[in-house]
Structure formats: C-alpha cells, structure tokens
Amino acid sequence: MLHLRRIAPATLLALFSLVGGGGTGAAAQTGFPEMTIKIYNNSDDFNIYPLISFPGQGSLKDGEPGDKWMQGFFGVTQNRINIDKYASSLTMNDVPAVTRMYVNCCKAGENGIPPGGSVTITLPLYSPLVDTIDPKKANQLIEWWQGGNVNIYASPKSVNQPPAALKAHWDEGDNVQRKADIKSRPPGCAGTAKCYIFLATTGNPIANEPQQLVEFTLGAAPTNPDRGKQGQPFYLFDPNNVDYDVSYVNTAYLPVVMEPVGNPLMGWVGSPSRIGAFSAAIDDFLDGKLKNGQPITLGEGWPLLKGSDGKAVPRKIPSALEIFAQSVVSDADNPSKDGTWVDPPHFIPAPKNSPPFSRLIQQWKHCRNGATVPICGAINDVTDLIVANYKNYAANYNNNAVTKWSCDQKQKPHPQRTPTDLQLLQHLYGWQPFNEHCAADANLLQFTPSYDDPSKVRNYQRVKNAFDQLQAWVDVENAKYGVFHP
C-alpha cells in the first residue's frame, strides 16, 4: 500500500501552544515588534523540556540573499539589497552556529515544565550582539522569528531530572557551546521561568534523539510590488503572520498541539492526547495491534531510528518521507551505488527488510506495472509528474542562462542516469523536485513542462490533489486501511 506520510495512529495529545501575540500591537506600543510563545504541559506525570533553536538566516556571500525579515524591517531599498544584508546566520570559531534556548534546564534542580505548568517567552524580532550593527558584517545579531525549532523532551516526574540526551547538549564544552553575548533587547521569560541562551556548533538536536520536533516562523517579508520606485523597500515587513506545524511529517514521538491564540480564523494542529495514551497507541501500532486490541500487522516491523548506541530509539516512529530521505545513496560519481539502499542502514530493521515498508514499495511497483486497483490511478499520476520533473532536470541542468536555476556547473547533474525506483519514491514521498546542485527554487514541481498549464486536464494542481488524496485513508480508528476514495 502507498500510505503517504501518515504513519502514526490517529490518537492524540496537547502540551504546546504557540501564540502569535504582540504583532502590530506590540510594535505600536513599544516601537519594536515582539511575539509571545506560551508553552503548557498538560501531562499528569511527565515533565517536559523545550529546547528552542534559531538557525539564523541569510548569507554575506555574493549572489546569496540576506535576512529578508531584517531587510524588510530596516527598509533596505533595491539598490542596497545585495549590500545591506543584515545576515543573521552566525559562526563560532569560524564554524556555523545555531542559537539555543534552554527552558528551565539544565542547572542542578531544574526540571523543565512540570505537570500543569507553563512558560511564557517573549521574542523580539532581533537582539544585537554588537553595540552598533553593521549590515555588511557577520555575527551582528540574533534574529528570533524565522525557522524556529522546538525540540520537546520528556521525562517521568518520578525521575526528577532531564533526559540524558538533553543534558548531554547542556554539558557541551566551550569549544562547542558558549553563552550568547547579547547587548540589549534579549528575549524574556516571564515569572520564575529561566531561559538560558547559547551559541552552539553542533546544530539542531539530531533526529534520532528522543524528542518531538515542532516548528514556527513568525512574521513574513513579501516582496514589495513597488520595490523599483525611489525610496521603496525591497521587502515589506509583516509582523501579523505566523506559520507553525507539529513535525509528524518527519517523526511521531510525543503528543503536541500548536495554535495561534486569539485568532478565530486559524485553528490548532497536532494531537490533544496525554503522553501515556500517545505512547500506548504507538506501542499498539508497532506491536501489530490497534487500541481496541484487534490484531493487525500494519505497523509490525516498521523501521525505527537507530540511536547513538546502535539500538532502535523506542517509540519514535519515522515517516516514510524520513525513511526514504535517509536511506537512499546519493553518489553521482559511483553509478553502481547511486540510488541504492544506504548500507549500513540508519534504521532498525533496515527498510529493505521491513515487512510493512516492503509492502508499501511492492504496491507502488504493482501500480507501475499495470495493476488496476483504485489507488493505482493516483499513484501513477504523481509518479509520472516526478519522472517528468527528472527529465526536465537532466535536459536543462547546464542551461543556466535560460533556466536561471543557478546550478553549480562544476558538479555533475545528479543523478546521471535514469533514476532508480528508490530515488523516484524518495522524491515522491518528499514531494520534492530534482534540483541537486541547484538553487532551492530550481525546477519546482509546479513548473514541470506539460504540467504548468492550468487549462490542461493534466496539470500540476490536479496531480497535487491526487497526492493529497493518497494521504486521506479513511476510518483509521477501525483498522479500515487502504480504502482509497478518488
């Protein structure tokens, strides 16, 4: 069966809430935009430990964009957009760094957010790291609004200490992590909450740690339609926008709910269950049972992430998207390996030996070989788009002057040959164009030739609708899987 992205049982839980408060109101009152994040722990018997990471945005390299939020806020005009970049990507000891915020952790006696507790964090748009910001230099500021990752760890209240994986990050030495030297306007933690801010060179917590990722971006910076006019900014800074998601599209480990507080037009997303109930549902899925006790083999043998100890990470279910992303060799210089299974695998069991994952691939192959079950029409439609996108990539990789894809001409187009089944499935599950060694916006799926004309029956939006329908499996609670309604 082709079961796109939905890999966890439909049982749910709530312990995180993102608040898009502040916005224009804060700007009007203080002269500076701020947003507020509120984190609640509705668990009965678990402490939770949010670790918030801010990656920074923009680059000082020629031809690469700056931090659009900052450029919009400061009103950088078109003639200065490639000069005054306000790039917020940071380095430490000449190594790329992220900004980390530990919440109520991890000094002695600090145990995150207890059951029934909450923390309120105020995020300014940015905090300066120098007395006077130079928009043409590096390491000038921390920008708090774009691309925030919240990695939520949990530990039973009875344990009374942070999880070992989180404590290991806290204990990293000065050559890996050091306190951020903020000059003014730091983020605020309300009440008795403690927030500790560090720069770290080890990046965001790795996927195979026992934590649940959620993400947010605050504000927006659309291109100004009047940017060519004298004195007009290139980007328009919009503080009234929030984007947020619980990253179950990657992994499911903890129940989380996110919502913009006070916005009647936007609701919550996530899983409003309790940690214990959520974990029990995961166990039932992996043990071949549903929560009503009826046997089913859908999840039995599903690949789990391999931890640093070489063992499977308990109760953390990676999606098919994540499994394909980490399991397919990408090596244009070695055609015998390119597009094959990664060995040794990053999962236990290896995806090629996993019964449900093998069934998933076999169903796709049956459809490609002419099977006529109802689901095959949608599977073939979305695969045909991926194949056409690859052909466009292979044909036009070297035509930068025409395509403006900004491909690296020193690199070989990749893959060099007809993509393997695994490569097609990797791009299908990721809904990802073929654009290796090119700009991120190169060869986008919606611009694939013969699919980019909305007046045609065979167009991108129709195929995207089929892709979305492949995720809409019905009556999951009662184990009626695999029923596709086009």
C-alpha positions as CSV (number, residue, x, y, z in Angstrom):
1,M,0.0,0.0,0.0
2,L,1.1,3.6,-0.6
3,H,0.5,5.3,2.8
4,L,1.9,8.7,2.3
5,R,3.2,10.4,5.5
6,R,0.5,9.2,7.9
7,I,2.5,6.7,9.9
8,A,1.2,7.1,13.4
9,P,-2.1,6.1,14.9
10,A,-4.8,8.8,15.0
11,T,-4.6,9.1,18.7
12,L,-3.6,12.5,20.0
13,L,-2.2,14.9,22.8
14,A,-1.7,18.6,23.8
15,L,1.2,20.2,25.6
16,F,2.4,23.1,23.4
17,S,0.7,26.3,22.3
18,L,2.2,28.9,20.0
19,V,0.9,32.4,20.5
20,G,1.1,34.9,17.7
21,G,0.5,37.7,20.2
22,G,2.3,41.0,20.1
23,G,2.4,41.6,16.4
24,T,1.4,45.1,15.4
25,G,0.1,45.8,18.8
26,A,3.5,45.4,20.4
27,A,5.1,47.4,17.7
28,A,2.6,50.2,18.2
29,Q,3.1,50.2,22.0
30,T,6.9,49.8,22.2
31,G,8.1,50.8,18.8
32,F,9.6,47.4,18.3
33,P,7.9,44.1,17.2
34,E,7.6,41.3,19.6
35,M,5.9,37.9,19.7
36,T,5.0,35.7,22.6
37,I,5.3,31.9,22.8
38,K,3.4,30.1,25.6
39,I,4.2,26.5,26.4
40,Y,1.9,24.4,28.5
41,N,2.4,21.0,30.0
42,N,-1.0,19.3,30.3
43,S,0.6,15.9,31.2
44,D,-0.3,14.3,34.6
45,D,3.0,12.6,35.3
46,F,5.7,13.9,32.9
47,N,8.0,16.9,33.0
48,I,8.6,18.4,29.6
49,Y,11.8,20.2,28.4
50,P,11.6,22.5,25.4
51,L,14.9,23.2,23.6
52,I,14.3,26.1,21.2
53,S,16.8,26.5,18.3
54,F,17.1,29.5,16.0
55,P,19.2,28.8,12.9
56,G,19.8,32.4,11.6
57,Q,19.1,33.5,8.0
58,G,20.9,34.9,5.1
59,S,24.4,34.9,3.8
60,L,27.1,37.5,3.1
61,K,28.3,35.6,0.0
62,D,27.9,37.2,-3.4
63,G,24.7,36.1,-5.1
64,E,23.1,34.8,-2.0
65,P,20.2,36.6,-0.2
66,G,20.4,38.3,3.2
67,D,17.9,38.0,6.0
68,K,14.7,39.2,4.4
69,W,12.9,39.8,7.7
70,M,15.6,42.2,8.8
71,Q,15.9,43.9,5.4
72,G,12.2,44.4,5.4
73,F,12.2,45.8,8.9
74,F,15.0,48.2,8.2
75,G,13.5,49.2,4.8
76,V,16.5,48.2,2.6
77,T,15.9,49.5,-0.9
78,Q,16.5,47.7,-4.2
79,N,19.9,49.3,-4.9
80,R,21.1,48.2,-1.4
81,I,19.6,44.8,-1.2
82,N,22.8,42.9,-2.0
83,I,24.9,45.2,0.2
84,D,23.0,45.8,3.4
85,K,22.2,42.1,4.1
86,Y,21.7,42.0,7.9
87,A,22.6,38.3,7.6
88,S,21.7,36.6,10.9
89,S,23.5,33.3,10.2
90,L,26.1,33.0,12.9
91,T,29.5,31.4,13.4
92,M,31.5,30.4,16.4
93,N,35.3,29.8,16.0
94,D,34.6,30.1,12.2
95,V,32.1,27.2,12.4
96,P,28.4,27.7,11.5
97,A,26.4,28.0,14.7
98,V,22.8,28.0,15.9
99,T,21.3,29.8,18.8
100,R,19.8,27.6,21.5
101,M,17.4,28.5,24.3
102,Y,17.1,26.0,27.2
103,V,13.9,26.5,29.2
104,N,14.1,25.7,32.9
105,C,17.0,23.4,32.3
106,C,19.6,22.2,32.9
107,K,21.3,23.5,36.1
108,A,21.1,21.4,39.3
109,G,17.5,21.1,40.4
110,E,16.0,22.5,37.2
111,N,13.4,20.1,35.7
112,G,11.7,21.8,32.8
113,I,8.0,22.4,32.9
114,P,6.2,20.3,35.5
115,P,2.7,18.7,35.0
116,G,0.1,21.5,34.8
117,G,2.8,24.2,34.5
118,S,3.5,26.7,31.7
119,V,6.2,29.1,30.5
120,T,5.7,32.4,28.6
121,I,8.6,33.6,26.4
122,T,8.7,37.0,24.6
123,L,10.7,37.1,21.4
124,P,11.8,40.4,20.0
125,L,12.4,40.4,16.2
126,Y,16.2,40.5,16.9
127,S,18.8,41.1,19.6
128,P,22.1,42.8,18.8
129,L,25.4,41.1,19.5
130,V,27.4,44.3,19.0
131,D,27.0,47.9,20.1
132,T,26.3,49.2,16.6
133,I,25.0,46.8,13.9
134,D,26.8,46.9,10.6
135,P,24.5,45.2,8.0
136,K,27.5,44.3,5.8
137,K,29.3,42.2,8.5
138,A,28.8,38.8,10.1
139,N,27.8,37.9,13.7
140,Q,26.0,41.2,14.4
141,L,22.6,40.0,15.7
142,I,20.3,37.1,16.6
143,E,17.1,37.0,14.6
144,W,14.4,35.2,16.6
145,W,11.4,34.9,14.3
146,Q,12.4,32.8,11.3
147,G,12.7,29.0,11.2
148,G,12.4,28.3,15.0
149,N,12.7,24.7,16.0
150,V,11.3,23.5,19.3
151,N,12.6,20.1,20.3
152,I,10.4,18.8,23.2
153,Y,12.0,16.2,25.5
154,A,10.0,14.5,28.3
155,S,10.9,12.6,31.4
156,P,8.6,10.9,34.1
157,K,8.1,13.2,37.0
158,S,9.3,10.4,39.3
159,V,12.8,10.5,37.6
160,N,13.2,14.2,38.6
161,Q,15.9,15.0,36.1
162,P,16.3,16.0,32.4
163,P,16.6,13.2,29.8
164,A,20.3,12.2,29.2
165,A,20.2,13.3,25.5
166,L,19.2,16.9,26.5
167,K,21.7,17.0,29.4
168,A,24.5,16.0,27.0
169,H,23.8,19.1,24.9
170,W,23.9,21.3,28.1
171,D,27.2,19.8,29.1
172,E,29.0,20.5,25.8
173,G,32.1,22.5,26.4
174,D,33.1,26.0,25.3
175,N,34.6,24.8,22.1
176,V,31.1,23.5,21.1
177,Q,28.7,25.8,23.0
178,R,29.1,29.2,24.8
179,K,26.8,31.8,26.2
180,A,25.5,34.3,23.8
181,D,26.7,37.9,24.4
182,I,23.5,39.8,23.8
183,K,24.0,43.6,24.2
184,S,20.4,44.7,24.5
185,R,16.7,43.6,24.0
186,P,17.1,40.0,25.0
187,P,14.2,37.5,24.9
188,G,12.1,37.4,28.1
189,C,11.0,34.5,30.3
190,A,8.1,35.6,32.5
191,G,7.7,34.9,36.2
192,T,10.1,32.4,37.7
193,A,11.0,30.7,34.4
194,K,14.6,30.5,33.5
195,C,15.8,30.8,29.9
196,Y,19.5,30.2,29.0
197,I,20.8,31.3,25.6
198,F,23.9,29.7,24.0
199,L,25.5,29.6,20.6
200,A,26.3,26.0,19.5
201,T,28.2,24.5,16.6
202,T,26.6,21.1,16.8
203,G,23.4,22.3,15.1
204,N,19.9,21.3,16.0
205,P,19.3,18.1,18.0
206,I,19.7,15.1,15.7
207,A,16.6,13.3,14.6
208,N,17.4,10.1,16.4
209,E,17.2,11.6,19.9
210,P,14.0,11.0,22.0
211,Q,12.4,14.3,21.3
212,Q,9.5,15.7,19.2
213,L,10.2,18.5,16.7
214,V,7.7,21.3,16.2
215,E,8.5,24.4,14.1
216,F,7.4,28.0,13.7
217,T,8.1,31.1,11.7
218,L,6.8,34.5,13.0
219,G,6.0,37.3,10.6
220,A,6.6,37.5,6.9
221,A,8.6,39.6,4.4
222,P,6.8,39.5,1.0
223,T,8.5,41.2,-2.0
224,N,7.3,44.8,-2.4
225,P,5.5,45.3,-5.8
226,D,6.7,48.9,-5.8
227,R,10.3,48.0,-5.0
228,G,11.6,49.7,-8.1
229,K,10.3,53.1,-7.1
230,Q,12.6,55.6,-5.4
231,G,12.9,55.1,-1.7
232,Q,10.6,52.0,-1.6
233,P,11.9,49.0,0.4
234,F,12.6,45.8,-1.5
235,Y,10.7,43.6,1.1
236,L,7.6,44.6,3.1
237,F,7.9,43.5,6.8
238,D,4.7,42.0,8.0
239,P,4.5,41.2,11.8
240,N,1.0,39.9,11.7
241,N,1.7,36.5,10.2
242,V,2.6,33.1,11.9
243,D,3.4,29.7,10.4
244,Y,3.5,26.7,12.7
245,D,3.5,22.9,12.5
246,V,3.9,19.8,14.5
247,S,6.5,17.8,12.5
248,Y,4.7,14.5,12.4
249,V,5.6,14.5,8.7
250,N,9.1,13.6,9.9
251,T,8.6,11.6,13.2
252,A,6.0,10.9,15.8
253,Y,7.2,10.7,19.4
254,L,5.2,12.9,21.7
255,P,1.7,14.4,21.5
256,V,1.8,18.2,20.8
257,V,-0.8,20.8,19.9
258,M,0.0,24.3,18.5
259,E,-2.3,27.2,17.8
260,P,-2.3,30.9,17.4
261,V,-4.1,32.3,20.4
262,G,-7.0,34.6,19.8
263,N,-7.2,34.1,16.1
264,P,-10.7,32.8,15.1
265,L,-9.6,32.1,11.6
266,M,-6.8,29.6,12.4
267,G,-7.2,26.5,14.5
268,W,-5.0,24.1,16.3
269,V,-2.9,21.4,14.8
270,G,-1.4,18.3,16.4
271,S,-2.5,15.6,18.9
272,P,-4.5,16.5,22.0
273,S,-3.9,13.3,23.9
274,R,-1.8,12.6,27.0
275,I,1.8,11.3,26.9
276,G,0.9,8.0,28.4
277,A,-2.0,7.4,26.0
278,F,0.0,8.5,23.0
279,S,2.9,6.2,23.9
280,A,0.4,3.3,24.4
281,A,-1.0,3.9,20.9
282,I,2.5,3.9,19.4
283,D,3.2,0.6,21.1
284,D,-0.1,-0.9,19.7
285,F,0.9,0.2,16.2
286,L,4.4,-1.3,16.4
287,D,3.1,-4.5,18.1
288,G,0.6,-5.1,15.4
289,K,-2.5,-4.1,17.3
290,L,-5.0,-1.3,17.4
291,K,-6.1,0.4,20.6
292,N,-9.2,-1.8,20.6
293,G,-7.0,-4.9,20.8
294,Q,-7.8,-6.3,17.4
295,P,-4.7,-7.7,15.7
296,I,-3.4,-6.0,12.6
297,T,0.1,-6.1,11.1
298,L,0.2,-2.7,9.5
299,G,2.9,-1.3,11.7
300,E,4.6,-4.5,12.9
301,G,8.3,-4.3,11.8
302,W,8.1,-0.6,10.9
303,P,11.7,0.8,10.7
304,L,12.7,2.8,13.8
305,L,15.6,5.3,14.0
306,K,18.9,3.9,15.2
307,G,20.3,5.8,18.2
308,S,23.9,6.7,19.0
309,D,24.1,3.4,21.0
310,G,23.2,1.4,17.9
311,K,19.8,0.4,19.2
312,A,16.4,1.4,18.0
313,V,15.0,4.6,19.6
314,P,11.9,3.4,21.5
315,R,8.5,4.7,20.5
316,K,9.8,7.2,17.9
317,I,8.2,6.4,14.5
318,P,9.8,7.9,11.4
319,S,7.6,8.6,8.4
320,A,8.1,7.1,5.0
321,L,9.3,10.5,3.9
322,E,12.0,10.5,6.6
323,I,13.0,6.9,5.9
324,F,13.5,7.4,2.2
325,A,15.3,10.7,2.8
326,Q,17.9,8.9,5.0
327,S,18.1,5.5,3.2
328,V,18.9,6.2,-0.5
329,V,22.5,6.6,-1.6
330,S,23.3,9.8,-3.4
331,D,26.6,9.4,-5.3
332,A,26.7,10.6,-8.9
333,D,30.4,9.5,-9.2
334,N,29.6,5.9,-8.3
335,P,26.8,4.7,-10.6
336,S,26.8,1.2,-9.0
337,K,25.8,2.7,-5.6
338,D,23.9,5.7,-6.7
339,G,20.2,5.3,-5.9
340,T,20.6,2.1,-3.9
341,W,19.9,1.4,-0.2
342,V,22.3,3.1,2.3
343,D,24.5,0.5,4.0
344,P,24.7,0.3,7.0
345,P,21.1,1.5,7.4
346,H,20.1,4.3,9.7
347,F,17.0,2.3,10.9
348,I,16.2,-0.9,12.7
349,P,15.1,-3.1,11.0
350,A,16.6,-2.0,7.7
351,P,13.9,-0.6,5.5
352,K,14.6,-3.3,2.8
353,N,13.9,-5.9,5.5
354,S,10.8,-4.3,7.0
355,P,7.5,-6.1,6.1
356,P,5.2,-3.0,6.0
357,F,7.8,-0.9,4.2
358,S,8.4,-3.7,1.7
359,R,4.6,-4.0,1.1
360,L,4.5,-0.2,0.5
361,I,7.1,-0.4,-2.2
362,Q,5.5,-3.5,-3.8
363,Q,2.2,-1.8,-4.1
364,W,3.8,1.1,-5.9
365,K,5.6,-1.4,-8.2
366,H,2.3,-3.2,-8.9
367,C,0.7,0.1,-9.9
368,R,3.6,1.0,-12.2
369,N,3.4,-2.5,-13.8
370,G,-0.3,-2.1,-14.7
371,A,-2.3,-3.1,-11.7
372,T,-5.8,-1.6,-11.8
373,V,-6.9,-1.3,-8.2
374,P,-8.4,2.1,-7.5
375,I,-5.4,3.6,-5.8
376,C,-3.2,3.0,-8.8
377,G,-4.5,5.9,-10.8
378,A,-3.4,8.4,-8.2
379,I,-0.1,6.6,-7.6
380,N,0.7,6.6,-11.4
381,D,-0.3,10.2,-11.8
382,V,2.0,11.5,-9.1
383,T,4.9,9.3,-10.2
384,D,4.5,10.4,-13.8
385,L,4.9,14.0,-12.6
386,I,8.1,13.1,-10.7
387,V,9.5,11.3,-13.8
388,A,8.7,14.3,-16.0
389,N,10.4,16.6,-13.4
390,Y,13.6,14.5,-13.5
391,K,13.6,14.6,-17.3
392,N,13.4,18.3,-17.3
393,Y,16.2,18.5,-14.7
394,A,18.5,16.2,-16.8
395,A,17.8,18.1,-20.0
396,N,18.3,21.6,-18.6
397,Y,20.9,21.3,-15.9
398,N,23.5,23.1,-17.9
399,N,21.3,25.8,-19.3
400,N,21.7,28.3,-16.5
401,A,21.4,31.2,-18.9
402,V,18.0,30.1,-19.9
403,T,16.6,28.5,-16.8
404,K,18.2,30.7,-14.2
405,W,18.4,27.7,-11.9
406,S,21.8,28.7,-10.5
407,C,23.2,25.2,-10.9
408,D,26.8,24.5,-10.0
409,Q,28.4,23.9,-13.4
410,K,31.4,22.3,-11.6
411,Q,29.2,19.5,-10.4
412,K,27.7,16.7,-12.4
413,P,24.0,16.7,-12.9
414,H,22.7,14.2,-10.3
415,P,21.6,11.6,-10.8
416,Q,23.5,10.9,-14.0
417,R,21.2,8.2,-15.3
418,T,17.5,7.2,-15.2
419,P,16.6,7.4,-11.5
420,T,16.1,4.2,-9.6
421,D,12.8,3.2,-8.0
422,L,14.2,4.3,-4.7
423,Q,15.1,7.7,-6.0
424,L,11.6,8.2,-7.5
425,L,10.0,7.1,-4.2
426,Q,12.3,9.4,-2.3
427,H,11.2,12.4,-4.3
428,L,7.6,11.3,-4.4
429,Y,7.2,11.0,-0.7
430,G,9.1,14.2,-0.1
431,W,7.0,15.9,-2.9
432,Q,10.5,17.1,-3.9
433,P,11.8,18.3,-7.3
434,F,15.0,17.0,-8.8
435,N,17.4,20.0,-8.3
436,E,20.6,18.6,-6.8
437,H,23.5,21.1,-7.0
438,C,21.0,23.9,-8.0
439,A,19.2,26.6,-6.1
440,A,16.3,25.5,-3.8
441,D,13.7,27.1,-6.1
442,A,15.1,25.4,-9.3
443,N,12.9,23.0,-11.3
444,L,10.0,23.3,-8.9
445,L,7.3,20.6,-9.4
446,Q,4.6,23.2,-10.3
447,F,6.7,24.4,-13.2
448,T,7.4,21.0,-14.7
449,P,6.8,21.2,-18.5
450,S,3.4,19.9,-19.6
451,Y,2.1,20.2,-16.0
452,D,2.4,24.0,-15.8
453,D,-0.6,25.0,-17.8
454,P,-3.7,25.1,-15.5
455,S,-6.0,24.9,-18.6
456,K,-4.9,21.4,-19.4
457,V,-6.5,18.4,-17.8
458,R,-3.1,17.0,-17.0
459,N,-1.8,19.9,-14.8
460,Y,0.1,20.3,-11.6
461,Q,-2.8,21.1,-9.3
462,R,-4.8,18.1,-10.4
463,V,-1.8,15.8,-9.7
464,K,-1.2,17.6,-6.4
465,N,-4.8,16.9,-5.5
466,A,-4.2,13.2,-6.2
467,F,-1.1,13.3,-4.0
468,D,-3.2,14.8,-1.2
469,Q,-5.9,12.2,-1.6
470,L,-3.3,9.4,-1.1
471,Q,-2.9,10.7,2.4
472,A,-6.7,10.6,3.2
473,W,-7.1,7.0,4.4
474,V,-10.5,6.5,5.9
475,D,-11.7,5.1,9.2
476,V,-8.2,4.6,10.6
477,E,-9.6,4.0,14.1
478,N,-11.4,0.9,13.0
479,A,-8.5,-0.5,11.0
480,K,-10.1,0.1,7.6
481,Y,-6.8,0.9,5.9
482,G,-6.1,1.0,2.2
483,V,-9.5,2.2,1.2
484,F,-9.0,4.9,-1.4
485,H,-11.7,7.3,-2.5
486,P,-10.7,9.4,-5.5
